[in-house]
């Protein structure tokens, strides 16, 4: 059995995006694109891993993305029955990537291969997950600088094409953040659109930029010092009937939050676990805050007069 970790990263979500998968120092790959989302990075890592490991009888994929795991194990069959639409009738985001993932899983099954997914907690010291995370973050950072990181060894043989850059050849393993003793080489400028197209260039990956992406962006802004230092900016993002149940168990009113809001003592990262579209123009964001201590969080956002505002927030310390 082969065990690999796959991970994705997006700086800005949407923004410069990277992905990476890691087995050991001799078998790893990464890639990215100039603009994408975290979910695109997560899916791209798994798609490339499946393509490169054709012929492997048993593959265990470690993911810290419940979105990827649930897409494969819970949601895919229903989406296909509904013509790639969700329960509310809206189109499924990242359909092309998901269709490719579905095709690769079916191909593996027809050949008698077994692919299993296992969730691992991100940023918790798991060596394979940490290596994949470094690759994904390094690739995203390279694209942010306008560079393309060097290719890695892949599963064996010549380095393959990587995940998509729209209209541009794809990137692979980041030279600035390889795991363990993985070889490093210099970055190079991003290729021009006229160069050989990458593996997924015919697909449209920039679909995850609607309501979910906007809500994630707003949630991230509530963690930023600039917004938290200005109660008026926070007030603009909170529903008039907002309330919160904090990690301590305390119930906060909107006025209490605005009276005590301040920059965080230490930075927190937002890790999206799931988004759920709800009736009444509402969206539930389930996420993990990662910093000195982690917490599982849920935020209910509602839209009125074209604006998203947070109606409710709850935090639970992660065991």
DAMO-V326145 format. One line per field, one symbol per residue. ss: DSSP state (~ for helix, > for strand, _ for the rest). phi: phi as a letter, one per 30 degrees, with the letter a starting at -180 (. if undefined). burial: 1 if it has 16 or more other ideal C-beta (glycine too) atoms within 10 Angstrom, else 0. A space follows every 50 residues. Layout:
BEGIN
ss: ???
phi: ???
burial: ???
END
This chain:
BEGIN
ss: _>>>>>>>>>>___>>>>>>>>>>__>>>>>>>>>>_~~~~~~~~~~~~~ ~~_____>>>>>>__~~~~~~~~~~~~~~~~___>_____>___~~~~~~ ~~~~~~~~~~___>>>>>>_______~~~~~~~~~~~~~~~~~~__>>__ ___>__________>__>__>________________>>___________ __________~~~~~~~~~~~___~~~~__~~~~~~~>>>>>>>>_____ >>>~~~~~~~________>>>>>>>>>>___>>>>>>>>>____>>>>>> >>>>__>>>>>>>>>>>__
phi: .ccbcbababdjhdlebbbabbcadcbaaaaladbabdddddddddeddd ddcejddbbcccbccdedddedcbceddeddcihbdddiddddheddddd dddddddddddidbbccbdbddhciddddddddddddddddddddiccdd dcdidliddddcddbeibedcbdddcbddhcedbbddbedddeddeddec ddcccccdbcdeddddddddddcddedddbedddedccdecebbcdddjd ccdedddddcdaeddbdbcccdcabbdceihbbcccbcccaebcbcbbbc cbcbhicdbdcabbbbedd
burial: 00011111111111111111111000111111111111111111111111 11100100101111111110110011001000010000000111111111 11011001000010101001010001011111111111111111001111 11111000011111110111111111111001010010010000001111 10101011101110111111011000110000011011100111000000 01010010001000000101111010000000101011110001111111 1100000111111110000
END
